[in-house]
């Protein structure tokens, strides 16, 4: 029969006892991990969420207590009182291995049947069985550690953001459906027949409202729900550390997050991170690593050799370049002994499986052996080896195709090869990817798809007609098939400008009004800049101003803005109210900023009215 803890109170957790506690009388509670019966000695490993401590029963133990210990089995629940003693045979594999508790009193709080699987750290038990008995599975140290770490991360996050002036605010869980990236989970309303609430995919709308309300630093450990297909980093419901700030720039946002990660890794993992995280543009990441989330812990960068092979005799290379693509390569150092011809054939099949037409290679054992050497001269081959820095023992992998295929294929091959060669160090290397493009071109459908970032708009305006190189949007328009639309300004205007606006007009759409523009609300800078960007595109495409033109009237700009507004596809049921609010108030602010930024570029100082 189960006993009770009457008269006993836990004083310590099992995993907290150390050599400094020798001589103390303690009471511990937990589950039996294992029992060892040595005749006159019985040892029980007692487990709780902090760890394991050994209970000792000997010939001096009361016979009733000794008999109880003899009857214990795995997963029995015990409460034990005794004195902490130093062990004669110490165990260096566990933190409590220097001590044991010599038991003077013990209660069997609950007996247990033999569990359906052994409660051990490493188990080969079928996952379905472990999920069926989830409460047993969560007793295992790996899962328990995950939950303990998550709890610690939440505490560190709250402490850090509180110390940096953030306000933690819970937002509603049952909301009106808003445009997001996935399908909503719906909750039927009992009161309003035929109506549904939506579970939030993110607190996006509410945190924008909080910014308008004056809560300039908001934080929440937010639950999010997205009805979409499972993938490696996404499940139907998850928690994200959600934050929003006002009156800051990009550098300040990055600095705040860097500080959080440095504190988090120090307090949770005792790891010191670098003082400043590396920053890399989206363009550089894609061209050097083939991914917008590159692993920079090892080198093996993608290198462009198109200029070396554009006139060679290998049609695979030349045709790719003629069709607007490129020829690029990665070099696996000291890989020739690992990547035999058979292994390279496996890589070729892998490359084909992810979109490439094939894989050219050079395997340098004693002499470089190129799969395409009969099509090229020795001088051309030598130029390739010199450009890539290849030498004896290396393997070169080359892909020729359209740029998107080349980069994505080599980016994937880079990771596969590095893992096979075991050259990825077990360290943390943080990286910010900045200056994402406005849009990406879908080569199959012939359409651009949705990307719009305030930072990109800022850079576009700052570098318009500048001499410091093309911005991301310029790059995409001139280096991709987006250039085919240069003669269709109305289409580009509607798609590019309208998406920028619509992506940030959800607050208007959610409440079917724009009254916040009239009561001191400071709209998201991206909304304001979307108008600036849209007007600039419209005026520019309609030749209303050039460097050789000296005068633009406000009427021209107002007319352009109204045309831009008319192109917005989502301005429907609240169309008139939104237009009125924008044209009466917002147009003045937006155009003042527009002229301030563009006057000198296009007209010369003082030339515009």
Buried (B, 14 or more C-beta within 10 A) or exposed (E): EEBEEEEBEBEBBBBBBEEEBBEBEBBBBBBBBBBEEEEEEBBBBBBBBBBBBBBBBEEEBEEEBBEBBEEBEBBBBBBBBBBBBEBEEEEEEBBBBBBBBBBBBBBBBEEBEEEEBBBEEEBEBEEEEBEEBEEBBBBBBEBBEEEEEEEBBEEBBBEBBEEEEBEEBEBEBEBBBBBBEBEBBBEEEEEEEEEBBBBBBBBBBBBBBBBBEEBBBBBBBBBBBBEEEEEEEEEBEEEEBBBBBBEEEEEEBBBBBBEBBBBBBEBBEEEEBEEEBEEBBBBBBBBBBBBEEBBBBBEBBBBBBBEBBBEBEBEBBBEBBEEEBBBBBBBBBEBBEEBEEEBBEEBBEBBEEEBBEBBBBBBBEEEBEBBBBEBBEEEBBEBBBEBBEBEEBBBBBBBBBBBBBBBBBBBBBBBEBBEBBEBEEEEEBBBBBBBBBBBBBEEEEEEBEEBBBBBBBBBBBEBBEEEEEBBBBBBBBEBBBBEEBEEEBEEBBBBBBBBBBBBBBBBBBBBEBBEBBEEEBBBBBBBBBBBBBBBBBBBBBBEBBEEEEEEBEEEBBBEBBBBBBEBBEBBEEBEEBBBEBBBEEBBEBBBEBBBEBBBEEBBEEEBBE
